[in-house]
Amino acid sequence: MYKLFFMKNIYFCKKNIERENNSPSCKIQRKMEYNTKNIIIESSIDNLLSSKLILYIAHIICHQGSFQFCIGEHKFTLNKGETMVVNTIYPLADFETTKDFEVQVVYINPSFIEEAIPNVNHGIYNTLILLKDPIIKINSKEYELLKQDINNIEERLAHSTKDFMHEVMMCAVKSLYLDYSQILNNQYPHSKEKNAGTTLMLRFLHLLEMGHYRKYREVAWYASKLCVTPKYLSEVCNRVSGHSAIFWINRFTTVELGRLIQNRNIPIARISEQFGFSSPSYFSRFFLQHFGQSPSTYRK
């Protein structure tokens, strides 16, 4: 369905984009209306864990100070003059920032990235790098380049173009994506490592991104689709991402459940049915296990 920018390659794999009016005789394309939710720029990390931005790709550049955080059991530090790319579905926790911390964060909807950069295949290897460590060490020239890309996106958003805003923002996002790609390709040439496990991991996460977790939450189902054993799939997931296959199944499930439960307009019984739970009591037990509260208590 999707093909994630760095992290987008983690959950979004190839899709043939359907385009209308593509015949040689038809050169005029229909103007697209720009969705203001495609790109969000902020000067803090306050919304990095916001449920409203789940699945967005966060591009963070540190201008001053430092930022410490954990992904699972692994601790990372983003320092001045460095950048990071992470998908907000990742289990980020334990934030610590210095008093002089200054940052720019660009959240981009992965579907917009896919539209802006269709049929680009060179990001899959970078997925392995960013799974292990989302921090990207950059030199001063690369720092200024990315800063310029982000400032360009911010300026374009501030001075919107009425007729061609959608197309203009796609060009701005494409520049940012390609500059990140070039930086990672320079640091980690593809010839150094080609890991078949990474491809399997991407295929697995692609199945989750397609929404199969709403019905299937057993590792065996995904292993069967990928033509491997459940044990091998979990071993590969642990090796590539540091987390087991069941972790990722539950992660996708609980992130969406948490978001839906907060919406009081959706009955809890309907959410239970949507996720294929055999009974409300089974749904309540699952929710209690992962959230520490019943669905009704969590909603309050």
ROPA-592830 format. One record per atom (N, C-alpha, C): residue number from 1; residue in one letter; atom name; x, y, z. Coordinates in steps of 0.1 Angstrom, whole numbers, plus 5000, padded with zeros to 4 digits. Layout:
BEGIN
pos,code,site,u,v,w
NUM,a,CA,X,Y,Z
...
//
This chain:
BEGIN
pos,code,site,u,v,w
1,m,N,5008,4988,5000
1,m,CA,5000,5000,5000
1,m,C,5009,5012,5000
2,y,N,5018,5013,5009
2,y,CA,5027,5024,5009
2,y,C,5041,5020,5008
3,k,N,5050,5030,5006
3,k,CA,5064,5027,5005
3,k,C,5070,5038,5014
4,l,N,5073,5035,5026
4,l,CA,5077,5045,5036
4,l,C,5090,5052,5034
5,f,N,5090,5065,5036
5,f,CA,5103,5073,5036
5,f,C,5111,5068,5047
6,f,N,5122,5062,5045
6,f,CA,5131,5055,5055
6,f,C,5121,5046,5063
7,m,N,5115,5052,5073
7,m,CA,5107,5044,5081
7,m,C,5094,5040,5074
8,k,N,5091,5048,5063
8,k,CA,5079,5044,5056
8,k,C,5082,5031,5049
9,n,N,5094,5028,5046
9,n,CA,5097,5015,5040
9,n,C,5095,5004,5050
10,i,N,5095,5007,5063
10,i,CA,5092,4997,5073
10,i,C,5078,4992,5072
11,y,N,5069,5002,5071
11,y,CA,5055,4997,5071
11,y,C,5048,4998,5057
12,f,N,5054,5005,5048
12,f,CA,5047,5007,5035
12,f,C,5056,5001,5024
13,c,N,5051,4991,5017
13,c,CA,5058,4985,5006
13,c,C,5052,4990,4993
14,k,N,5057,4985,4982
14,k,CA,5054,4990,4969
14,k,C,5039,4989,4966
15,k,N,5035,5000,4960
15,k,CA,5021,5000,4954
15,k,C,5021,5007,4941
16,n,N,5014,5001,4932
16,n,CA,5013,5008,4919
16,n,C,5002,5019,4920
17,i,N,5007,5031,4919
17,i,CA,4999,5043,4921
17,i,C,4990,5044,4908
18,e,N,4977,5044,4911
18,e,CA,4968,5046,4900
18,e,C,4967,5061,4897
19,r,N,4969,5065,4884
19,r,CA,4968,5078,4880
19,r,C,4958,5080,4869
20,e,N,4950,5090,4870
20,e,CA,4940,5093,4860
20,e,C,4946,5102,4849
21,n,N,4939,5102,4838
21,n,CA,4943,5111,4827
21,n,C,4958,5109,4824
22,n,N,4962,5097,4822
22,n,CA,4976,5093,4819
22,n,C,4979,5090,4805
23,s,N,4969,5092,4796
23,s,CA,4972,5089,4782
23,s,C,4980,5100,4776
24,p,N,4988,5097,4765
24,p,CA,4996,5107,4759
24,p,C,4988,5118,4753
25,s,N,4976,5116,4750
25,s,CA,4968,5126,4744
25,s,C,4962,5136,4754
26,c,N,4963,5132,4767
26,c,CA,4958,5141,4778
26,c,C,4969,5146,4786
27,k,N,4974,5158,4784
27,k,CA,4985,5163,4791
27,k,C,4981,5172,4803
28,i,N,4968,5176,4804
28,i,CA,4964,5184,4815
28,i,C,4959,5176,4826
29,q,N,4966,5178,4838
29,q,CA,4962,5170,4850
29,q,C,4952,5178,4859
30,r,N,4944,5171,4865
30,r,CA,4934,5178,4874
30,r,C,4941,5184,4886
31,k,N,4938,5196,4890
31,k,CA,4944,5203,4901
31,k,C,4939,5196,4914
32,m,N,4949,5193,4923
32,m,CA,4946,5186,4935
32,m,C,4944,5197,4947
33,e,N,4934,5195,4955
33,e,CA,4933,5203,4967
33,e,C,4942,5199,4978
34,y,N,4949,5208,4984
34,y,CA,4959,5205,4994
34,y,C,4952,5202,5007
35,n,N,4956,5191,5014
35,n,CA,4951,5188,5027
35,n,C,4961,5194,5038
36,t,N,4957,5203,5046
36,t,CA,4966,5209,5056
36,t,C,4971,5199,5066
37,k,N,4966,5187,5067
37,k,CA,4971,5177,5076
37,k,C,4982,5169,5071
38,n,N,4986,5171,5058
38,n,CA,4997,5164,5052
38,n,C,5010,5166,5059
39,i,N,5012,5179,5062
39,i,CA,5025,5183,5068
39,i,C,5023,5192,5080
40,i,N,5029,5189,5091
40,i,CA,5028,5197,5103
40,i,C,5042,5200,5108
41,i,N,5045,5213,5109
41,i,CA,5059,5217,5114
41,i,C,5057,5223,5128
42,e,N,5066,5219,5137
42,e,CA,5066,5224,5151
42,e,C,5080,5227,5156
43,s,N,5081,5235,5166
43,s,CA,5094,5239,5171
43,s,C,5097,5232,5185
44,s,N,5089,5221,5188
44,s,CA,5091,5213,5200
44,s,C,5088,5199,5197
45,i,N,5091,5190,5207
45,i,CA,5088,5176,5205
45,i,C,5075,5172,5214
46,d,N,5068,5182,5218
46,d,CA,5056,5180,5227
46,d,C,5046,5170,5221
47,n,N,5044,5170,5208
47,n,CA,5034,5162,5201
47,n,C,5040,5149,5195
48,l,N,5052,5146,5199
48,l,CA,5058,5134,5193
48,l,C,5051,5121,5196
49,l,N,5044,5121,5208
49,l,CA,5036,5110,5212
49,l,C,5021,5112,5211
50,s,N,5017,5122,5204
50,s,CA,5003,5125,5202
50,s,C,4996,5115,5194
51,s,N,4984,5111,5199
51,s,CA,4977,5101,5191
51,s,C,4972,5106,5178
52,k,N,4971,5119,5177
52,k,CA,4967,5125,5164
52,k,C,4977,5124,5153
53,l,N,4990,5121,5157
53,l,CA,5000,5121,5147
53,l,C,5006,5106,5146
54,i,N,4999,5097,5151
54,i,CA,5003,5083,5150
54,i,C,5004,5079,5135
55,l,N,5015,5073,5131
55,l,CA,5019,5068,5118
55,l,C,5025,5079,5110
56,y,N,5025,5091,5114
56,y,CA,5033,5102,5107
56,y,C,5048,5099,5108
57,i,N,5055,5104,5098
57,i,CA,5070,5103,5099
57,i,C,5075,5116,5104
58,a,N,5083,5115,5115
58,a,CA,5088,5127,5122
58,a,C,5103,5129,5117
59,h,N,5105,5141,5111
59,h,CA,5119,5144,5107
59,h,C,5123,5155,5117
60,i,N,5133,5152,5125
60,i,CA,5137,5161,5136
60,i,C,5152,5166,5134
61,i,N,5154,5179,5134
61,i,CA,5167,5184,5133
61,i,C,5170,5193,5146
62,c,N,5181,5190,5152
62,c,CA,5185,5196,5165
62,c,C,5194,5208,5162
63,h,N,5189,5220,5166
63,h,CA,5197,5232,5164
63,h,C,5205,5236,5177
64,q,N,5201,5232,5188
64,q,CA,5208,5235,5201
64,q,C,5205,5225,5212
65,g,N,5214,5223,5221
65,g,CA,5211,5214,5232
65,g,C,5211,5199,5228
66,s,N,5204,5191,5235
66,s,CA,5203,5177,5232
66,s,C,5190,5171,5237
67,f,N,5186,5159,5232
67,f,CA,5174,5153,5235
67,f,C,5176,5138,5237
68,q,N,5173,5132,5248
68,q,CA,5175,5118,5251
68,q,C,5161,5111,5251
69,f,N,5161,5099,5246
69,f,CA,5149,5091,5246
69,f,C,5152,5077,5245
70,c,N,5142,5068,5247
70,c,CA,5144,5054,5246
70,c,C,5134,5048,5236
71,i,N,5138,5038,5229
71,i,CA,5130,5030,5220
71,i,C,5131,5016,5225
72,g,N,5121,5011,5233
72,g,CA,5122,4998,5240
72,g,C,5133,5000,5250
73,e,N,5143,4991,5250
73,e,CA,5153,4991,5260
73,e,C,5166,4999,5255
74,h,N,5165,5005,5243
74,h,CA,5177,5012,5238
74,h,C,5175,5027,5240
75,k,N,5186,5033,5245
75,k,CA,5186,5047,5248
75,k,C,5194,5054,5237
76,f,N,5189,5066,5233
76,f,CA,5195,5074,5222
76,f,C,5196,5088,5226
77,t,N,5206,5095,5220
77,t,CA,5207,5110,5223
77,t,C,5209,5117,5210
78,l,N,5200,5127,5208
78,l,CA,5201,5136,5196
78,l,C,5208,5149,5200
79,n,N,5220,5152,5194
79,n,CA,5228,5163,5198
79,n,C,5226,5174,5188
80,k,N,5232,5186,5192
80,k,CA,5232,5197,5183
80,k,C,5238,5194,5170
81,g,N,5232,5198,5159
81,g,CA,5237,5196,5146
81,g,C,5235,5182,5140
82,e,N,5226,5174,5147
82,e,CA,5222,5161,5142
82,e,C,5208,5160,5139
83,t,N,5204,5149,5132
83,t,CA,5190,5148,5128
83,t,C,5185,5134,5131
84,m,N,5172,5132,5130
84,m,CA,5167,5118,5132
84,m,C,5154,5117,5125
85,v,N,5151,5105,5121
85,v,CA,5138,5102,5114
85,v,C,5132,5090,5121
86,v,N,5120,5091,5125
86,v,CA,5113,5080,5132
86,v,C,5098,5081,5129
87,n,N,5092,5069,5129
87,n,CA,5078,5068,5127
87,n,C,5072,5069,5141
88,t,N,5061,5077,5142
88,t,CA,5056,5079,5156
88,t,C,5049,5067,5162
89,i,N,5047,5056,5154
89,i,CA,5042,5044,5160
89,i,C,5052,5037,5169
90,y,N,5065,5041,5167
90,y,CA,5075,5034,5175
90,y,C,5073,5037,5190
91,p,N,5077,5028,5199
91,p,CA,5075,5029,5213
91,p,C,5085,5039,5219
92,l,N,5084,5052,5216
92,l,CA,5093,5062,5222
92,l,C,5089,5065,5236
93,a,N,5099,5067,5245
93,a,CA,5096,5069,5259
93,a,C,5108,5076,5266
94,d,N,5106,5080,5278
94,d,CA,5116,5086,5287
94,d,C,5123,5098,5281
95,f,N,5116,5108,5277
95,f,CA,5121,5120,5271
95,f,C,5129,5128,5281
96,e,N,5140,5133,5277
96,e,CA,5148,5142,5285
96,e,C,5155,5152,5276
97,t,N,5153,5165,5279
97,t,CA,5159,5175,5270
97,t,C,5167,5185,5279
98,t,N,5177,5191,5273
98,t,CA,5185,5201,5280
98,t,C,5177,5214,5280
99,k,N,5180,5224,5289
99,k,CA,5173,5236,5289
99,k,C,5174,5245,5277
100,d,N,5186,5243,5270
100,d,CA,5188,5251,5258
100,d,C,5184,5243,5245
101,f,N,5176,5233,5246
101,f,CA,5172,5225,5235
101,f,C,5163,5233,5225
102,e,N,5167,5233,5212
102,e,CA,5160,5239,5202
102,e,C,5159,5229,5190
103,v,N,5147,5228,5184
103,v,CA,5145,5218,5175
103,v,C,5135,5222,5164
104,q,N,5135,5216,5153
104,q,CA,5124,5217,5143
104,q,C,5120,5203,5140
105,v,N,5107,5201,5140
105,v,CA,5101,5188,5137
105,v,C,5091,5189,5126
106,v,N,5093,5181,5116
106,v,CA,5084,5181,5104
106,v,C,5077,5167,5104
107,y,N,5064,5167,5107
107,y,CA,5056,5155,5106
107,y,C,5050,5155,5092
108,i,N,5052,5143,5085
108,i,CA,5046,5142,5072
108,i,C,5038,5129,5071
109,n,N,5026,5131,5066
109,n,CA,5017,5119,5064
109,n,C,5023,5110,5054
110,p,N,5026,5097,5057
110,p,CA,5032,5088,5048
110,p,C,5025,5087,5034
111,s,N,5012,5088,5034
111,s,CA,5005,5087,5021
111,s,C,5009,5098,5012
112,f,N,5011,5110,5018
112,f,CA,5015,5122,5010
112,f,C,5030,5120,5005
113,i,N,5038,5113,5013
113,i,CA,5052,5110,5008
113,i,C,5051,5101,4997
114,e,N,5042,5091,4998
114,e,CA,5041,5081,4987
114,e,C,5036,5088,4974
115,e,N,5027,5097,4975
115,e,CA,5022,5104,4964
115,e,C,5033,5113,4958
116,a,N,5041,5119,4966
116,a,CA,5051,5129,4961
116,a,C,5063,5121,4955
117,i,N,5066,5109,4960
117,i,CA,5077,5102,4955
117,i,C,5073,5087,4952
118,p,N,5065,5085,4941
118,p,CA,5061,5072,4937
118,p,C,5073,5064,4931
119,n,N,5072,5051,4932
119,n,CA,5081,5042,4925
119,n,C,5096,5045,4928
120,v,N,5099,5049,4940
120,v,CA,5113,5050,4945
120,v,C,5117,5038,4953
121,n,N,5127,5031,4949
121,n,CA,5130,5018,4955
121,n,C,5143,5018,4963
122,h,N,5150,5030,4965
122,h,CA,5163,5029,4971
122,h,C,5162,5032,4986
123,g,N,5150,5032,4992
123,g,CA,5149,5035,5006
123,g,C,5149,5023,5015
124,i,N,5148,5011,5010
124,i,CA,5146,4999,5018
124,i,C,5158,4996,5026
125,y,N,5170,4998,5021
125,y,CA,5182,4995,5029
125,y,C,5183,5005,5040
126,n,N,5179,5017,5038
126,n,CA,5180,5027,5049
126,n,C,5171,5024,5060
127,t,N,5161,5016,5058
127,t,CA,5152,5011,5068
127,t,C,5159,5004,5079
128,l,N,5168,4995,5075
128,l,CA,5176,4987,5084
128,l,C,5185,4996,5093
129,i,N,5191,5006,5087
129,i,CA,5199,5016,5095
129,i,C,5191,5023,5105
130,l,N,5179,5028,5101
130,l,CA,5171,5036,5110
130,l,C,5163,5028,5120
131,l,N,5161,5015,5118
131,l,CA,5155,5007,5127
131,l,C,5164,5005,5139
132,k,N,5177,5003,5136
132,k,CA,5187,5001,5147
132,k,C,5190,5014,5154
133,d,N,5190,5025,5147
133,d,CA,5194,5038,5153
133,d,C,5188,5049,5145
134,p,N,5178,5056,5150
134,p,CA,5172,5067,5142
134,p,C,5180,5080,5141
135,i,N,5191,5080,5148
135,i,CA,5199,5092,5148
135,i,C,5208,5092,5136
136,i,N,5209,5103,5129
136,i,CA,5218,5104,5117
136,i,C,5228,5115,5120
137,k,N,5241,5111,5120
137,k,CA,5252,5120,5122
137,k,C,5254,5127,5108
138,i,N,5255,5140,5109
138,i,CA,5256,5148,5096
138,i,C,5267,5159,5098
139,n,N,5273,5162,5087
139,n,CA,5283,5173,5088
139,n,C,5276,5187,5086
140,s,N,5284,5197,5087
140,s,CA,5278,5211,5087
140,s,C,5271,5214,5074
141,k,N,5277,5209,5063
141,k,CA,5271,5211,5050
141,k,C,5258,5204,5049
142,e,N,5257,5192,5054
142,e,CA,5245,5184,5053
142,e,C,5234,5190,5063
143,y,N,5239,5195,5074
143,y,CA,5230,5202,5084
143,y,C,5223,5214,5077
144,e,N,5231,5222,5070
144,e,CA,5226,5234,5064
144,e,C,5216,5230,5053
145,l,N,5219,5219,5046
145,l,CA,5211,5215,5035
145,l,C,5197,5211,5040
146,l,N,5197,5202,5050
146,l,CA,5184,5198,5056
146,l,C,5176,5209,5062
147,k,N,5184,5218,5069
147,k,CA,5177,5230,5075
147,k,C,5171,5239,5064
148,q,N,5177,5240,5053
148,q,CA,5172,5247,5041
148,q,C,5159,5241,5036
149,d,N,5160,5227,5035
149,d,CA,5148,5220,5030
149,d,C,5136,5222,5040
150,i,N,5138,5221,5053
150,i,CA,5128,5223,5063
150,i,C,5122,5237,5063
151,n,N,5131,5247,5062
151,n,CA,5127,5261,5061
151,n,C,5119,5264,5049
152,n,N,5123,5257,5038
152,n,CA,5115,5259,5025
152,n,C,5101,5254,5027
153,i,N,5100,5242,5033
153,i,CA,5086,5236,5036
153,i,C,5078,5246,5045
154,e,N,5085,5251,5055
154,e,CA,5078,5260,5064
154,e,C,5073,5273,5057
155,e,N,5082,5279,5049
155,e,CA,5079,5291,5042
155,e,C,5067,5288,5032
156,r,N,5068,5277,5025
156,r,CA,5057,5274,5015
156,r,C,5044,5272,5022
157,l,N,5044,5266,5034
157,l,CA,5032,5265,5042
157,l,C,5026,5278,5046
158,a,N,5035,5287,5050
158,a,CA,5031,5300,5055
158,a,C,5026,5309,5044
159,h,N,5031,5307,5031
159,h,CA,5027,5315,5020
159,h,C,5021,5306,5010
160,s,N,5009,5301,5013
160,s,CA,5002,5291,5004
160,s,C,4999,5296,4990
161,t,N,5000,5287,4981
161,t,CA,4997,5290,4967
161,t,C,4983,5285,4965
162,k,N,4974,5293,4961
162,k,CA,4960,5289,4960
162,k,C,4958,5278,4950
163,d,N,4963,5279,4938
163,d,CA,4960,5270,4928
163,d,C,4968,5257,4928
164,f,N,4981,5258,4932
164,f,CA,4990,5247,4930
164,f,C,4997,5243,4943
165,m,N,4990,5245,4955
165,m,CA,4996,5243,4968
165,m,C,5000,5228,4969
166,h,N,4991,5219,4965
166,h,CA,4994,5205,4966
166,h,C,5007,5201,4958
167,e,N,5008,5206,4946
167,e,CA,5019,5202,4938
167,e,C,5032,5209,4943
168,v,N,5031,5221,4948
168,v,CA,5043,5228,4954
168,v,C,5048,5220,4966
169,m,N,5039,5216,4975
169,m,CA,5043,5209,4987
169,m,C,5049,5195,4984
170,m,N,5044,5189,4973
170,m,CA,5050,5176,4969
170,m,C,5064,5178,4965
171,c,N,5067,5188,4958
171,c,CA,5081,5191,4954
171,c,C,5090,5194,4966
172,a,N,5085,5201,4975
172,a,CA,5093,5204,4987
172,a,C,5096,5192,4995
173,v,N,5086,5183,4997
173,v,CA,5088,5171,5004
173,v,C,5098,5162,4996
174,k,N,5097,5161,4983
174,k,CA,5106,5153,4975
174,k,C,5120,5157,4977
175,s,N,5123,5170,4978
175,s,CA,5136,5175,4980
175,s,C,5142,5171,4994
176,l,N,5133,5172,5004
176,l,CA,5137,5167,5017
176,l,C,5140,5153,5017
177,y,N,5132,5145,5012
177,y,CA,5133,5130,5012
177,y,C,5146,5126,5004
178,l,N,5148,5132,4993
178,l,CA,5160,5128,4985
178,l,C,5173,5132,4991
179,d,N,5173,5144,4998
179,d,CA,5185,5148,5005
179,d,C,5188,5139,5017
180,y,N,5178,5134,5024
180,y,CA,5180,5124,5035
180,y,C,5185,5111,5029
181,s,N,5179,5107,5018
181,s,CA,5184,5095,5011
181,s,C,5198,5095,5007
182,q,N,5202,5107,5001
182,q,CA,5216,5108,4997
182,q,C,5226,5108,5009
183,i,N,5222,5114,5020
183,i,CA,5231,5114,5032
183,i,C,5233,5100,5037
184,l,N,5222,5092,5038
184,l,CA,5223,5079,5043
184,l,C,5230,5070,5033
185,n,N,5228,5072,5020
185,n,CA,5235,5064,5010
185,n,C,5250,5067,5010
186,n,N,5254,5079,5013
186,n,CA,5268,5082,5014
186,n,C,5275,5076,5027
187,q,N,5267,5075,5037
187,q,CA,5272,5069,5050
187,q,C,5272,5054,5050
188,y,N,5262,5048,5043
188,y,CA,5261,5034,5044
188,y,C,5259,5029,5029
189,p,N,5269,5027,5022
189,p,CA,5268,5022,5008
189,p,C,5260,5009,5008
190,h,N,5251,5007,4998
190,h,CA,5243,4995,4998
190,h,C,5251,4983,4996
191,s,N,5263,4984,4991
191,s,CA,5271,4972,4989
191,s,C,5277,4966,5001
192,k,N,5276,4973,5012
192,k,CA,5282,4968,5025
192,k,C,5274,4957,5031
193,e,N,5261,4958,5029
193,e,CA,5252,4948,5036
193,e,C,5239,4947,5029
194,k,N,5235,4935,5025
194,k,CA,5222,4933,5020
194,k,C,5216,4922,5028
195,n,N,5207,4925,5036
195,n,CA,5201,4916,5046
195,n,C,5187,4911,5042
196,a,N,5187,4898,5039
196,a,CA,5174,4892,5035
196,a,C,5164,4894,5046
197,g,N,5168,4894,5059
197,g,CA,5159,4895,5070
197,g,C,5152,4909,5070
198,t,N,5159,4919,5065
198,t,CA,5153,4932,5064
198,t,C,5141,4932,5055
199,t,N,5142,4925,5044
199,t,CA,5131,4924,5034
199,t,C,5119,4917,5040
200,l,N,5122,4906,5048
200,l,CA,5112,4899,5054
200,l,C,5105,4907,5065
201,m,N,5112,4915,5072
201,m,CA,5107,4924,5082
201,m,C,5098,4934,5075
202,l,N,5102,4940,5064
202,l,CA,5094,4950,5057
202,l,C,5081,4943,5052
203,r,N,5082,4931,5047
203,r,CA,5070,4924,5042
203,r,C,5060,4922,5054
204,f,N,5065,4918,5065
204,f,CA,5057,4916,5077
204,f,C,5050,4928,5081
205,l,N,5057,4939,5082
205,l,CA,5052,4952,5086
205,l,C,5042,4957,5076
206,h,N,5044,4954,5064
206,h,CA,5035,4958,5053
206,h,C,5022,4951,5055
207,l,N,5021,4939,5059
207,l,CA,5009,4932,5062
207,l,C,5001,4939,5073
208,l,N,5009,4943,5083
208,l,CA,5003,4950,5095
208,l,C,4997,4963,5090
209,e,N,5005,4970,5082
209,e,CA,5001,4983,5077
209,e,C,4988,4982,5069
210,m,N,4986,4971,5062
210,m,CA,4974,4969,5055
210,m,C,4962,4967,5064
211,g,N,4964,4966,5077
211,g,CA,4953,4965,5086
211,g,C,4949,4951,5090
212,h,N,4957,4941,5087
212,h,CA,4954,4927,5090
212,h,C,4953,4924,5105
213,y,N,4960,4933,5113
213,y,CA,4960,4931,5127
213,y,C,4946,4933,5133
214,r,N,4937,4939,5126
214,r,CA,4924,4941,5131
214,r,C,4916,4927,5132
215,k,N,4921,4918,5124
215,k,CA,4915,4905,5124
215,k,C,4924,4893,5129
216,y,N,4937,4895,5125
216,y,CA,4946,4884,5128
216,y,C,4957,4889,5138
217,r,N,4958,4883,5149
217,r,CA,4968,4887,5159
217,r,C,4977,4876,5164
218,e,N,4978,4865,5155
218,e,CA,4987,4854,5158
218,e,C,4999,4854,5149
219,v,N,5011,4852,5154
219,v,CA,5023,4852,5146
219,v,C,5022,4842,5135
220,a,N,5016,4831,5138
220,a,CA,5015,4820,5128
220,a,C,5008,4824,5115
221,w,N,4998,4833,5116
221,w,CA,4991,4837,5104
221,w,C,5000,4845,5095
222,y,N,5008,4854,5101
222,y,CA,5017,4862,5093
222,y,C,5029,4854,5087
223,a,N,5033,4844,5095
223,a,CA,5044,4836,5091
223,a,C,5039,4827,5079
224,s,N,5027,4823,5079
224,s,CA,5021,4815,5068
224,s,C,5021,4823,5056
225,k,N,5017,4836,5057
225,k,CA,5016,4845,5045
225,k,C,5030,4848,5039
226,l,N,5040,4847,5048
226,l,CA,5053,4851,5044
226,l,C,5062,4838,5041
227,c,N,5055,4826,5042
227,c,CA,5062,4814,5039
227,c,C,5074,4811,5047
228,v,N,5073,4814,5060
228,v,CA,5083,4811,5070
228,v,C,5077,4805,5082
229,t,N,5084,4800,5092
229,t,CA,5079,4795,5104
229,t,C,5077,4807,5114
230,p,N,5068,4805,5123
230,p,CA,5066,4816,5133
230,p,C,5079,4819,5141
231,k,N,5086,4808,5144
231,k,CA,5099,4810,5152
231,k,C,5109,4818,5144
232,y,N,5110,4815,5131
232,y,CA,5120,4823,5123
232,y,C,5115,4837,5121
233,l,N,5102,4840,5119
233,l,CA,5098,4853,5118
233,l,C,5101,4862,5130
234,s,N,5098,4856,5142
234,s,CA,5101,4863,5154
234,s,C,5116,4865,5156
235,e,N,5124,4855,5152
235,e,CA,5139,4857,5153
235,e,C,5144,4868,5144
236,v,N,5138,4869,5132
236,v,CA,5142,4880,5123
236,v,C,5138,4893,5128
237,c,N,5126,4894,5133
237,c,CA,5121,4907,5139
237,c,C,5130,4912,5150
238,n,N,5133,4902,5159
238,n,CA,5142,4906,5170
238,n,C,5156,4911,5165
239,r,N,5161,4904,5155
239,r,CA,5174,4908,5150
239,r,C,5174,4921,5143
240,v,N,5164,4924,5135
240,v,CA,5163,4936,5127
240,v,C,5158,4948,5135
241,s,N,5148,4946,5143
241,s,CA,5142,4958,5150
241,s,C,5144,4958,5165
242,g,N,5149,4947,5171
242,g,CA,5150,4946,5185
242,g,C,5137,4942,5192
243,h,N,5127,4939,5185
243,h,CA,5114,4935,5191
243,h,C,5109,4923,5183
244,s,N,5101,4915,5191
244,s,CA,5095,4903,5185
244,s,C,5084,4906,5176
245,a,N,5079,4896,5168
245,a,CA,5068,4898,5159
245,a,C,5055,4901,5167
246,i,N,5053,4894,5178
246,i,CA,5041,4897,5185
246,i,C,5041,4911,5191
247,f,N,5053,4916,5194
247,f,CA,5053,4930,5198
247,f,C,5047,4940,5188
248,w,N,5051,4938,5175
248,w,CA,5047,4947,5165
248,w,C,5032,4945,5162
249,i,N,5027,4932,5163
249,i,CA,5013,4930,5161
249,i,C,5005,4937,5172
250,n,N,5009,4936,5184
250,n,CA,5002,4942,5195
250,n,C,5004,4958,5195
251,r,N,5016,4962,5190
251,r,CA,5018,4976,5189
251,r,C,5008,4983,5179
252,f,N,5007,4977,5167
252,f,CA,4997,4983,5158
252,f,C,4983,4982,5163
253,t,N,4980,4971,5170
253,t,CA,4966,4969,5175
253,t,C,4963,4979,5186
254,t,N,4972,4981,5196
254,t,CA,4969,4989,5207
254,t,C,4970,5004,5204
255,v,N,4978,5008,5194
255,v,CA,4979,5022,5190
255,v,C,4965,5026,5184
256,e,N,4959,5018,5176
256,e,CA,4946,5021,5170
256,e,C,4935,5020,5180
257,l,N,4936,5010,5188
257,l,CA,4926,5008,5199
257,l,C,4925,5020,5208
258,g,N,4937,5025,5212
258,g,CA,4938,5036,5221
258,g,C,4932,5049,5215
259,r,N,4934,5050,5202
259,r,CA,4929,5062,5195
259,r,C,4914,5061,5193
260,l,N,4908,5049,5190
260,l,CA,4894,5047,5188
260,l,C,4886,5048,5201
261,i,N,4892,5043,5212
261,i,CA,4885,5043,5225
261,i,C,4883,5057,5229
262,q,N,4892,5066,5226
262,q,CA,4891,5080,5230
262,q,C,4880,5088,5223
263,n,N,4875,5082,5212
263,n,CA,4864,5088,5204
263,n,C,4851,5084,5210
264,r,N,4844,5092,5218
264,r,CA,4832,5089,5224
264,r,C,4820,5086,5215
265,n,N,4822,5090,5202
265,n,CA,4812,5088,5192
265,n,C,4811,5074,5187
266,i,N,4821,5066,5190
266,i,CA,4822,5052,5186
266,i,C,4819,5043,5197
267,p,N,4808,5035,5197
267,p,CA,4805,5026,5208
267,p,C,4816,5016,5210
268,i,N,4819,5012,5222
268,i,CA,4829,5003,5225
268,i,C,4826,4989,5219
269,a,N,4813,4985,5218
269,a,CA,4809,4973,5212
269,a,C,4813,4972,5197
270,r,N,4812,4984,5191
270,r,CA,4815,4984,5176
270,r,C,4830,4983,5174
271,i,N,4838,4989,5183
271,i,CA,4852,4987,5182
271,i,C,4856,4973,5184
272,s,N,4850,4966,5194
272,s,CA,4853,4952,5196
272,s,C,4850,4944,5184
273,e,N,4839,4946,5177
273,e,CA,4835,4939,5165
273,e,C,4845,4942,5154
274,q,N,4849,4955,5153
274,q,CA,4858,4959,5142
274,q,C,4871,4951,5143
275,f,N,4875,4948,5155
275,f,CA,4888,4941,5157
275,f,C,4886,4926,5158
276,g,N,4875,4921,5155
276,g,CA,4873,4907,5154
276,g,C,4873,4899,5167
277,f,N,4870,4906,5179
277,f,CA,4870,4899,5191
277,f,C,4857,4891,5192
278,s,N,4859,4879,5197
278,s,CA,4847,4870,5197
278,s,C,4836,4874,5207
279,s,N,4840,4882,5217
279,s,CA,4830,4886,5227
279,s,C,4835,4899,5233
280,p,N,4825,4907,5239
280,p,CA,4829,4919,5246
280,p,C,4838,4916,5258
281,s,N,4836,4905,5264
281,s,CA,4844,4901,5276
281,s,C,4859,4898,5272
282,y,N,4860,4892,5260
282,y,CA,4874,4889,5255
282,y,C,4881,4902,5252
283,f,N,4873,4911,5246
283,f,CA,4879,4924,5242
283,f,C,4884,4931,5255
284,s,N,4875,4931,5265
284,s,CA,4879,4938,5278
284,s,C,4891,4932,5284
285,r,N,4893,4919,5283
285,r,CA,4904,4912,5289
285,r,C,4917,4916,5281
286,f,N,4916,4917,5268
286,f,CA,4927,4921,5260
286,f,C,4931,4935,5263
287,f,N,4921,4944,5264
287,f,CA,4924,4958,5266
287,f,C,4930,4960,5280
288,l,N,4925,4953,5290
288,l,CA,4930,4954,5304
288,l,C,4944,4949,5304
289,q,N,4948,4939,5297
289,q,CA,4961,4933,5297
289,q,C,4971,4944,5291
290,h,N,4967,4951,5281
290,h,CA,4976,4960,5274
290,h,C,4976,4975,5279
291,f,N,4965,4978,5285
291,f,CA,4963,4992,5289
291,f,C,4962,4994,5304
292,g,N,4960,4983,5311
292,g,CA,4959,4983,5326
292,g,C,4946,4988,5331
293,q,N,4937,4991,5322
293,q,CA,4923,4996,5325
293,q,C,4913,4989,5316
294,s,N,4901,4989,5320
294,s,CA,4890,4985,5312
294,s,C,4888,4995,5301
295,p,N,4881,4992,5289
295,p,CA,4879,5002,5279
295,p,C,4870,5014,5284
296,s,N,4860,5011,5292
296,s,CA,4852,5022,5297
296,s,C,4859,5031,5306
297,t,N,4868,5025,5315
297,t,CA,4875,5034,5324
297,t,C,4886,5042,5316
298,y,N,4892,5036,5307
298,y,CA,4902,5043,5298
298,y,C,4895,5055,5291
299,r,N,4883,5053,5286
299,r,CA,4876,5063,5279
299,r,C,4873,5075,5288
300,k,N,4871,5073,5301
300,k,CA,4868,5084,5310
300,k,C,4880,5093,5312
//
